[in-house]
């Protein structure tokens, strides 16, 4: 393979990387950068996403085994770029409304997406670490982008301290893995996984690494930052962190444990993941019932969703990987849509986040109420929406792995979660308006909500379109 | 010359890591918590250099440079966040930074 084709294969990454530099130039050289940058950002994201999905069957390992493109990586890149494009579309009016219209916002979003793409394609522990930090550091800044607002800085501090704590675990885990496997290459680790796993030092390293990423996916014992950060950060930023950030962390867990998924090796972490999945699902669903702030409610629901996806990690077979990836795609678009509606209804000073602000929404804005109901049904996992099939595939995989009890707990927990999702719908349709909120018209915000709504419906009504692509690329 | 066995380095590194974790969990000043996180990263660096030296493989030492670079970037962002919160709240005690339920 010549060097030229290697560069061409990396076109999505190059476009975003050059885009970051160009965005900095645009930001410092013109006064109108705030009106150019969002469209420029969306353009490069859509290009990168389209390029990834067109080349999905073109699986290659580049740069001497450092980096993979195509296959599963391409599907993850699609989630990251299209998710971030929807988020930027939604944020255009939001950041004007809440007076934090800085050009850095878009540059940081681009950098974090580049970091996620590096994580999803990594075939070496170096690449995982660099991608993870590129994503995380941008997220710390994005969480506190409105630095004069107390809630924003508080969210940034909590996210930063807990995120850096998790990084410490990950780096120490990498050190121990490197010491016992004598290599940082994932292929090397996967190749001799069965032999290494008997070494207690390797097992400790892998456990520390996995714990670090359980922080990033917000699973139960490592969830304490989630509600505060999701509530405190700006709404579109929360949407990005909870969907694409979670997908990126899951992509690394899938890569590092790929020996378990593809070679039928005993899953040493089965019990750990099963317990964490159970606790996350039940804790997230039960505590979310008591929340009146919608962002906080969605934060607890995000813990529960991390639990459903962790079922797939516990099951540890190839079906569970495709289940997790489908779930992540579905979750990305339904959650981005839900946060998109919240961002539209939110006032200029972080008000109207309470569930009472949603009472009688149907009479004020039937479109927004309709889409919010769609996303709530999808998150609850009601059949024609994408969320149902995400849960379905993961549960089927866990039954195949003889973890039927885990699937039963999952169904039980989704039954609990229907209560707080439908509560929003009941407020919107069957309660009279108590507050006099004024919804500012935002064409781009509405467009973002409509696009995510359509994607949720498409993946829900025709789940095979995506699922067949995922299963066929997983056979590589 | 007698070389120090690898276990000694690893025990020191594990000890430093434990001190860092304990510090993050019990200290309440944001800057001290941040210093404990740096201690965790440095204990990992020590382990990496040890393995690299005893395996005769330079990759671990290269990785240490990446970790140090990233730690510097993280320190820049972290201290900026701590300054921003100090301007709003005039404290860096993480127990007093609680407008949300922690």
Interface residues (C-beta under 8 A of the other chain):
Chain A: X125 X126 X129 X130 X133 X137 X140 X141 X144 X147 X148 X149 X150 X151 X153 X154 X156 X157 X158 X160 X161 X164 X165 X167 X168 X169 X171 X172 X174 X175 X176 X178 X179 X182 X183 X184 X224 X227 X228 X231 X232
Chain B: X10 X13 X17 X20 X21 X24 X30 X33 X34 X37 X40 X41 X43 X44 X45 X47 X48 X50 X51 X55 X57 X59 X60 X62 X63 X66 X67 X70 X73 X74 X77 X78 X81 X82 X84 X85 X88 X89 X94 X97 X98 X99 X100 X101 X102
